[in-house]
């Protein structure tokens, strides 16, 4: 299922948190991976490290032949230069912007916005304020915003948790098709084995800060 | 004697703006006989405390008894007597009496206090007019005012700089510092300068301090090139020199009048103290301090022309202008500091925060004094500003600067709170969506914090409107350029005719403040709404 032979992701970082020090090692050449495990295990932290917003991480992060972080040599690629499409678990739409402005935040044009909105079934919501959306609607807008940023890698953190079964399956399929057509690798964090099975080639389990292949 | 020195220092700091100087170091109000119910409660509490601590209650009871048989006189005395009366009191104590408590201020304000608040025992005025005014209101024992000392008016100049020789020379000297319009020293000075025919030309150069002590402070610091004070004030300061004496024939005789107040509950002792002021021991102290003998002088018949009351419209307009200037000038620094304190960790952050917040808790007169020390015309920085046409002393610029500094803590604290309320996640998300921090600030952080920033601006505006202490020390009380609502009210309070006008200004002040606080409330709610319901779960 790999569409991009050049894809590779490797991660070897140590994160000192107040309660413990977490060591995360990951090395894969699959274009889609899923990380499952109980909440509080540190799954979201991996995505934060990849997105470049976790400043406590020390070590190396490499993606597709590019070094994003190497603490030893002082290499650090800023988050705005990494080209990640990050959908955090806490779905944060910019509350002062409408749905359309949220979708176009990274600079997408009206045509692209309409295309994605149709794909994610949120076209009727384009002129609404985030405050007036349901949880599932917000998740789809946040997903659309990440897709419209034309990412080089997609980082999804429990992206469908607020959706009902059928919509969930539909959207999983949409995301799978979208990443395959564009050759964009995907890292999915989920506690849902079904999502992980549909979307990912390789699956890892995370418990107590330790990552193991399934 | 150490306590007196401390008292004086604080009086000088205040520029004579109405701080009462307890002597000995006992707060004036605690001597107020009408406070007895409160002090009984205090004693009861103390007794309970002692009982709990296992001490015999009898000790406490005797202490309480001693407190309530209060024989301490409260003497309201003209500010120019600040140094001499404690010495007179020493002699009074040597004759076996209890030391009195003094409240020193401008005669005009003391007279108004004596009228409104009948707790004092003796009034010592720096002129007869205010004494007669109080007598007319029935507050002074009829026929009792006695002349206890006399004084002269002198023009003082800083140790360095030109020395004018006569009233006409004052025009070339530049600014001339006088006490407030209704303060006796300033009324005498005005009469003398009118008689010399130079008042009309000098008036635009006049800057007003709260009392002669304030004038002395400004001249000593070189903030003004000349000022009119009593000869005794000039003698007490080593930082000024006397340029010339104002001809006593050109102003009303300067006499200090003392009288027991009709409302005193210690009438006999008040009379005794008043009489003591004419005794040889007291007179020796007066003479040593440079006061003249209480010899009735021939009335020159000269009176200063009536003083124009402060203009209400000018005060309101000026207040709004000063507060607006402070708010607009403060916008960028307040947003910058608020963001820095909310979002960044750096060495010295606690120090920066403390410095910015200091004016919130420091007495405003102290802030004013520090600003005067930093921006006064005699400092390098102040001189450079003045060369650019931005002189802060006695100008609108100075009033705006005082309002800016005093308003800044509330400005920054509100904005910091607004930025802290904006989840850092929004900024991180914006980065990953391709917007570097600067763009993120303008696209996300600033708009999300905007209502909170507006709330801070409104609060700073309201605080700037109420600014008084720092303004009068730094910028003086000058009609049309620094006399804001607060200073106009202060001026009117010492004028016998000002009471009705005061109410108009008080109403204006309350209305503007309430409106500003409503605005703050509105924007605070908007801020909450703007960020509300941001998580899906």
Interface residues (C-beta under 8 A of the other chain):
Chain A: X51 X52 X53 X78 X79 X80 X82 X83 X84 X85 X86 X88 X90 X91 X92 X93 X94 X95 X96 X105 X106 X107 X131 X135 X138 X139 X145 X146 X149 X161 X162
Chain B: X423 X425 X426 X428 X429 X430 X431 X432 X433 X434 X435 X436 X443 X444 X447 X448 X530 X531 X532 X533 X534 X535 X536 X537
